Amino acid sequence: MENFYSLSPDKIRGLLEKQGFSQVHFKAVYQYFYQDNADRDKLLQNLPKELIRHLESEYTFAPIAIAKELQSKYDSSVKFLLRLADGELVESVLMPERARITLCISSQVGCRQACSFCHTGRMGLKRNLSAGEIVGQIVTANQWLKDHPPWLQAVRLTESQRVSNVVFMGMGEPLDNVPELVDALKIMVSPQGLSLAPRRITVSTAGHLDGLKKLVSENLGVGIALSLHIPDAKERSRIMPINRRYPLEEVLTYLRDAQTTKNRHFLIQYTVIAGVNDSLAHAEKLAHLLKGIKVKVNLIPLNSFDATSFKQPDPDDLYAFQGLLLRSGIRSMIRFSKGQDIDAACGQLAITSQ
Ligand code: SAH
């Protein structure tokens, strides 16, 4: 049975038409299943009984099962191990931050990009997630928040707070899965669906140029992050094989053009790895490459995982690197990942035992 949460607004409208129901029901159907603070009895009263029966017989509504949850002792982040209908597992991470809650979600089971410093990359790709499984991670997290008022209290948020920001920085390369990604985004930004502001959603990519073009052409207004990591083409191809297919320079040229036509600004992610990409020469080259593009650079010190030969940078090198960017007029922040004690930090998500 198809998952209800895979139905984009267009698909719901098509379904209503096909089944002979009026389009006026679209709003109520969506609100009923996505908005837990809506007056559900009232919504239900106004929906035709046959429509409810049809939906219930044709679709599943189960949010994704939480197989395991781990709470960080240091920063209140929570990692969910989620079991999909076919038994595959993915992870998502809930991160409170002042007045908002960010959910880091997965777009695939595993990943085929094989970046050498990333734990998920070592798993290979098992399969794409459906739009319903992407959206379902948010529905599941919202349900968890509803069921855990003490956690919300502990992080000084009100009981009605739900996921406010979403980053596609969990497992997978979202732009290797564009059709499902786009459907999921449409549900996320729909005012009757999850009602998330587009600028509070960030799609992160290792530099999949074809996917990027398709995403930008959808005009959804969501934020885009590029995992750049190393400015030199040869060096980048060595640790990020995607660079051989989509060279960084071409991706940046595209971003520069997209910016002038659409006036967006982009987030650059730069995982800093000792002896690999943390020299001042790298910082200079990066500053040069980014000239003329409106960007913000997040420097993320490498999170290590078992069996990796890569090491965290020396703090002095990290600050010197940032200093050079700042002096070149590039906005740059050092971001220490949350959830390090529960293996929920960037690049640490991987399913190693079932
Ligand atoms: N495939 C997408 C989405 C994954 S996002 C992308 O590459 O953007 C996960 C982010 O964490 C990426 O920027 C990734 O490069 C980074 N990352 C991977 N391994 C890491 C590690 N060991 N330490 C810190 N960041 C890491």
Residues whose N, C-alpha, C, O or C-beta is under 5 A from the ligand:
A	BS01	SAH	F117 C118 H119 F168 M169 G170 G172 E173 P174 S204 T205 A206 S227 Q269 T271 I300 P301 L302 N303 S304 C346 G347
